[in-house]
Amino acid sequence: MSEKISTVQEYFDRLAAAFAGTDPAVAQDATYDAQEFLAGEREALAAEGADPDSESDLVGRLLRRFGEPAEIVESYRATEAQVAAALAQPRSRPAASLAGRILGVFAEPRSYGALFFMLLSLPLGILYFTWAITGLSLSLGLGILIFGFLFFLFFMSTVRAVALVECRVVEALLGERMPRRPSVVPPRGKWTERLKFWITDRRTWLTILYMILRLPLGIMYFLVAVTFLTFALALTVAPFAQLFLDYPIVHIWGNNYYLPLWIIPVFWLAGAFDLLILIHIARAVGRWHARMAKAMLAKPGI
């Protein structure tokens, strides 16, 4: 099959077909590696005095040194399986009863990762949103100056960095396999070519949109998490305040009321139920946000 590949584009088309049905994050990593290898081979040909755009030389080097598309897919799948097995967290045995399935979320490490993600979303959302709006505003305001174009290139490069950081956060806390490399290799050479690349790259603008959306989503995630946690803490601590500090729990129109001892366990049960609801919300938010992040930050296909 390799002798039939005559152009670089055909090589990448074959690679895309071979990765069909594979996780988009894995396909994006393989694409970036192949493009980076290709860029390095172009520079090597130029250094050797050969034509860096020779299709036959480039395809030959891709096939000999990087590998045939089918071989590349098998290699990445094998590596991915090994890494996933090494990083996999122990899972509890699925409960047979309905109560076990409902309460089993407390034993899942991903539940607490998703809850921490909700709490972390506000500061990250503020950071992403502020930089996205600041970068776009300064790029437009300084666009008439040479310095403005240089700043725009710098801003776009930071967008790629933010995408990779966010991918690591989502993968670590939500357990979703995310890209570990950028979507594509930017062109090397004149800054005008790089500027054109950033402007026409759809994935870059989706990442900026994602950065802007992270603020309203982060506010919502944070408020839900803090509200439920505060309510659960209040229900748990309030009985101790009455028992040990002689502090009445109920205050109505300036009057204080002590609750009977028999109702105190109800407060604790209510606090536990509140935490249970929060953990289920966190799991649902984690699954939904992971799918959204993958759709916006991972390149679908090659």
TAHU-V150071 format. One record per residue. N is the residue number from 0. RES is the residue in one letter. NEAR is the number of other C-alpha atoms within 8 Angstrom. Layout:
n:res:near
N:RES:NEAR
N:RES:NEAR
This chain:
n:res:near
0:M:4
1:S:6
2:E:5
3:K:5
4:I:10
5:S:10
6:T:9
7:V:10
8:Q:6
9:E:9
10:Y:12
11:F:9
12:D:9
13:R:9
14:L:12
15:A:11
16:A:7
17:A:9
18:F:11
19:A:7
20:G:4
21:T:7
22:D:6
23:P:11
24:A:13
25:V:12
26:A:13
27:Q:18
28:D:13
29:A:10
30:T:11
31:Y:13
32:D:8
33:A:9
34:Q:10
35:E:9
36:F:10
37:L:10
38:A:8
39:G:8
40:E:11
41:R:11
42:E:9
43:A:9
44:L:11
45:A:10
46:A:7
47:E:6
48:G:6
49:A:7
50:D:7
51:P:11
52:D:6
53:S:7
54:E:9
55:S:8
56:D:7
57:L:14
58:V:13
59:G:8
60:R:10
61:L:12
62:L:10
63:R:8
64:R:6
65:F:10
66:G:9
67:E:10
68:P:10
69:A:8
70:E:8
71:I:11
72:V:11
73:E:8
74:S:8
75:Y:10
76:R:8
77:A:8
78:T:8
79:E:9
80:A:8
81:Q:8
82:V:8
83:A:8
84:A:7
85:A:6
86:L:6
87:A:6
88:Q:5
89:P:4
90:R:5
91:S:6
92:R:4
93:P:5
94:A:8
95:A:6
96:S:6
97:L:7
98:A:6
99:G:9
100:R:11
101:I:7
102:L:8
103:G:9
104:V:10
105:F:9
106:A:6
107:E:10
108:P:8
109:R:10
110:S:13
111:Y:9
112:G:11
113:A:14
114:L:12
115:F:9
116:F:11
117:M:13
118:L:11
119:L:10
120:S:15
121:L:13
122:P:8
123:L:11
124:G:17
125:I:10
126:L:8
127:Y:13
128:F:13
129:T:8
130:W:8
131:A:11
132:I:9
133:T:8
134:G:10
135:L:9
136:S:8
137:L:11
138:S:12
139:L:8
140:G:8
141:L:10
142:G:11
143:I:6
144:L:7
145:I:7
146:F:8
147:G:14
148:F:12
149:L:8
150:F:10
151:F:12
152:L:11
153:F:8
154:F:9
155:M:10
156:S:8
157:T:8
158:V:11
159:R:11
160:A:8
161:V:9
162:A:11
163:L:12
164:V:8
165:E:8
166:C:13
167:R:10
168:V:9
169:V:13
170:E:11
171:A:9
172:L:11
173:L:14
174:G:8
175:E:8
176:R:6
177:M:12
178:P:14
179:R:9
180:R:8
181:P:12
182:S:11
183:V:8
184:V:8
185:P:6
186:P:7
187:R:6
188:G:6
189:K:6
190:W:6
191:T:6
192:E:10
193:R:13
194:L:11
195:K:8
196:F:10
197:W:10
198:I:6
199:T:6
200:D:8
201:R:6
202:R:10
203:T:11
204:W:8
205:L:10
206:T:13
207:I:10
208:L:8
209:Y:10
210:M:12
211:I:12
212:L:10
213:R:14
214:L:15
215:P:8
216:L:10
217:G:15
218:I:11
219:M:8
220:Y:12
221:F:13
222:L:8
223:V:8
224:A:13
225:V:9
226:T:8
227:F:11
228:L:11
229:T:8
230:F:10
231:A:13
232:L:9
233:A:9
234:L:12
235:T:11
236:V:8
237:A:9
238:P:11
239:F:9
240:A:12
241:Q:12
242:L:8
243:F:7
244:L:7
245:D:7
246:Y:9
247:P:11
248:I:12
249:V:8
250:H:9
251:I:6
252:W:4
253:G:5
254:N:6
255:N:9
256:Y:8
257:Y:9
258:L:9
259:P:6
260:L:5
261:W:5
262:I:8
263:I:10
264:P:7
265:V:7
266:F:11
267:W:10
268:L:8
269:A:10
270:G:14
271:A:9
272:F:8
273:D:12
274:L:11
275:L:10
276:I:8
277:L:11
278:I:13
279:H:10
280:I:8
281:A:13
282:R:12
283:A:8
284:V:9
285:G:11
286:R:9
287:W:8
288:H:8
289:A:11
290:R:8
291:M:8
292:A:12
293:K:10
294:A:9
295:M:11
296:L:12
297:A:13
298:K:12
299:P:7
300:G:9
301:I:11
